[in-house]
Amino acid sequence: MGISSKDLSTQLHAVTFKCSPCSNTFNISPSRVEDAPDRDWHPWRYFAKCSGCGEEVGQLPTQVALMASFGKHTGPKTKAGKIASAKNIEGHPTPEEAQRTRFNAMKHGLNARVAMFFPSKPGSYDQCESCDISYAVCKAEPACMRQTELFMRHRIAVEHGDATMLNDLNADTQANLRAIMDNIILSVLNKGVAIETPSWYHDKDGGFHLAEYMGDGGEMVQLTELAAHPLLKFMMEMVSKNSLSLSDLALTPKVASEDEDLKGFLDVNKTQGATALDYQRKSADQMDKLLSLIDGNKPSPNREPITIDQDG
């Protein structure tokens, strides 16, 4: 082990090594230490024998780079520099930065909640065809980045109780559902609401036969079964669950008739110069007069003489 006049207390007692020949990564105490005068951030180089193949290897390059970064970025040293550096955090984090920090903490933090039920499989999911994330970036992640983003956005929206955070996702979903429904309707219209399928049976020996019978003209007639189009049920469920029926859209004859009646009632009041509030006040006055008659009380001097409007 090379020894110099430098302070030996700066040496590391546990170092991570990487063996290129056998791809073995291990963390042990170095077996050999050399001076590194070219390194102003750390004065030593570390070596050890690989626990797999016995070859002497150097320190893991990633760890070396991390040590260099720590050594070169020490921050301000003067009092004025420290005060100036402290002022940089005033006004931070902003609400947007706090939300972004929370998102990153949930995805990468110590107790991260990551959507691991969608492992990273570039090109294997249907959404991969339109995904703008490169193959290499996606492959390096433990989970599908798009599914992880959806997981995090829904979780944050539920925790905050703010459904508007998902408006763009819900709009896309509804647009896609509408497109699917339009395709179902076109398929039903093109193929008909009923589908004919040939009848068949198996004989005692397991043979397959089409169900036929002899017609009046001596020709064989194929028996068929008539069934509703299988997409009809799914289409009606989508119409019901998405509130797209005629009654939901206020297009049924009953709703139209009720709207006309209400419109006519309001038009009459408007023609007579009365509003809904005037009608309510008039009804309240008539009720007060009626209660006064029932109780046998005299009307207040401030009230008008008690009369009952028969048309009222």
Secondary structure, DSSP 8 states (H G I E B T S, - for coil): ----SS-GGGS-SSEEEEETTTTEEEEE--SEEEE-TT-SS--EEEEEE-TTT--EEEB-HHHHHHHHHHHH-----SHHHHHHHHHTTTT-S-HHHHHHHHHHHHHHSTT----TTSB--TTTSGGGGG--S-HHHHHHSSB-HHHHHHHHHHHHHHHHT-GGGGHHHHHHHHHHHHHHHHHHHHHHHHH-SEEEEE-EEE-TT--EEE-EEE-TTS-EEE-EEEEE-HHHHHHHHHHHHTT-STTTTT-SHHHHHHHHHHHHHHHHHHHTT--HHHHHHHHHHHHHHHHHHHHT----TTS------TT-
